[in-house]
Amino acid sequence: MKYKLLSLLLSFFIACLPLQVYAGQQDPDDSLNVNGNLLYIGKGEKTPYAGILFDIPAATKLKIDKQFMLLKFDLEKDFLKKKLNAEHSLVLSKLQLKYDTLQSRTDSLLKIKTEEINRLQALVKKDTISYSHWWFVGGIIAGCLLSLGVYYAAVEVSKDQ
């Protein structure tokens, strides 16, 4: 019973009481609330012009914020530049490696082909010794012997008749 009453009471307070939850600040960097005062002065209010009047802490905050933003921009720019250079050098090194590998492969294939061509040329030079003059001499000798054989056969045949 005690727990039922307590849970009912808590449910009532949660449902009926407005709760305010702040997810952030109204001023993103809260510069004017913490660091100085800002006052709008209209024309004719004891000033020679209409404008916005900053006290020293507010003006200092604006100046420092500008310097901070410039420094932050420079740091981000340097970071992005170094990151981009690192990415490009990685891509370049990959391409260089691929180029070197292909160049080495091409050189190896060219060396193998050159060695094979030289080997085949040596074989061709070795077998190019011409024996045509021996064939010519052999043909003349065979022709002479054949002519003598035919003459001898013709003489023998004419004796027998």
ABEGO torsion letter per residue (X at the ends): XAAAAAAAAAAAAAAABBBBBBABBABAAGAAAAAEBBBBBBBGBGBABBEBBBBAAAAAAAAAAAAAAAAAAAAAAAAAAAAAAAAAAAAAAAAAAAAAAAAAAAAAAAAAAAAAAAAAAAAAAAAABBAAAAAAAAAAAAAAAAAAAAAAAAAAAAAAX
